[in-house]
């Protein structure tokens, strides 16, 4: 069986103070979810959760 290691990180960049991006890695490594925020629009942080 092949073993894999996964990691994720998000960054708000230089222009924004709030990071509206998010990700989820299933503990068993079966699936990954990447959610891109709303580009600074109201509610974008909640939407990516």
RAZI-V757705 format. One record per run of one state. SS is the DSSP state (H for helix, E for strand, L for the rest). FROM is the first residue (numbers start at 1). TO is the last residue. If there is no record, write none. Layout:
BEGIN
ss=SS from=FROM to=TO
ss=SS from=FROM to=TO
END
This chain:
BEGIN
ss=L from=1 to=21
ss=E from=22 to=25
ss=L from=26 to=31
ss=E from=32 to=35
ss=L from=36 to=43
ss=H from=44 to=48
ss=L from=49 to=49
END
